[in-house]
Amino acid sequence: MSADTARHETAVARYFEAWNTNDPQALAKAVAAAWAGDGSYTDPLADVSGHEQIAAVIAGAHEQFPGFSFRLSGAVDGHHGIARFAWELVNEADGSAPVAGFDVITLADDGRIRAVLGFLDRVPAGAAPNPR
């Protein structure tokens, strides 16, 4: 595993740790560990920056999808401080994954996320178009 591969995988692991944190204090710490102070998150319905706004988007996803968690779907692919990966939103009760997408992240020099660009590939009919 190259140093870049390890760097990308570490950043993605911290990203999922943040997305799967429910407790507000733990969420604030997880977001700070994953994102640079001026980091941003953009997907079809969210365009936020800074730890507080990113944490609010994550908290909103937990409110909209209680009992669900995000998981990596496949390998992390990256180069030059940029990585892409697929994810699924999984129902912890039955293992179904009604929502899926992929994200592209850019990393700051310290290995934390500078920017996330998110895309939705699968959204159930009648669901809000933005689970995150």
N, C-alpha and C positions, 0 to 999 in steps of 0.2 A: 504494500500500500504506500503510495507516495505521500509526501507531506501535504500536498494540496488536497488529495483525496481524504486524508484524515481530517484536515481543516474543514472541508465541506461537510463531511459526515458529522463532525462534532457540532457544527452550526445547526444542522438540520435536527439533530437529537435535542439540542436546547430549544429549538423552535417548537417541536412536538411537546416537549415538557411544558412549555408555556401554554400551548393550546389545550393541553389536557389537565390544567390546574383549575380547580374550582374556588378554593379559598382566596378571598381578595388580597390578603397580605402575602400569601405564597405566590399569587399571580403577579403582583407587583415585582417581587424578587425575580421570578422566572422571566418576566418581560425584560427587566434590566440586564439579566444575564444573557439573554438571547439577542437583544437589539442594541445598537449604538444609541446614544442619547438623542440624536437627531434622526433616528431610524424611521422608516415609513412602511405602511402596509396599504396596498391598493388591490382591489378586486372589482368585479362588476358594480357593486353598490357601496363600497367603502373606499375612502381615500383619506387616510389619517396619518399623522406623524406624531412622534413623541411617545414616551412610555405610557402616559396616562390614557391617551386616545386609543393606542393599540390594546391596552388592557381592557378598555371599555368595549371594543369590538369583540374580543375573546369572551368577555363576560356575557355579552349579548347572545353569542352563539350557544353558550351553555343554557341560557334562559330559553332559547328557541328550541333546543334539542337536548332536554334533560335525559340523562342515562345514555348518552352517546359519547364516544371518544374518537379522536383523530388518530389514524395510523398511517405509516409509510406504506406505500404500495409499489414495490419494486426497488430498484437501486437508485442511489443518488449519483447523478452525472454532473461533472463540473470541470471547469478550467478557469484560470486567470481570475480567481476570486468571485466567480459566478457559478451557481449551481442550479440544477432543475431536478424536480422530483414529483412523483405522483402521490396522492393521498386519498384516503377514504374516510368517511364519517360513519362509524360503526355503532350499531345498536348493541350495547353491552348485554342485553337480555337474550337476544336471539342470534346475534352475529351478523345480521343483515347489514349491508352498506348501501343505503339509498342515495347517498351523495358522494360524488367523487370529483376530483379535479387535479390540477397540477400547478405548482408554483415555481417561479424563477426568483432566486435571491442573489443579491450582490452583497459582498462582505466588506466590512471596514478593515483597516490594517490590524486591529486587535482581534479579528476573527468573529466579531459580533455582526449581526445583520444590519446593513445600511438601508436596504430596500427589499420589499417583497412585491412581486407582481403575480397575482393569483388569477386562475382561470377555472371555471366550472365545466366539467365534462358531463356529469350526470346529476340531475336534480329531479326528484319525483314530481309527478303532475300535481298541481295544486299547492305545492310547497312554495314558500318564498324563494325568489331566485337567488338569494344570497344567504347561505347558512352560516357564513362566518362574518 
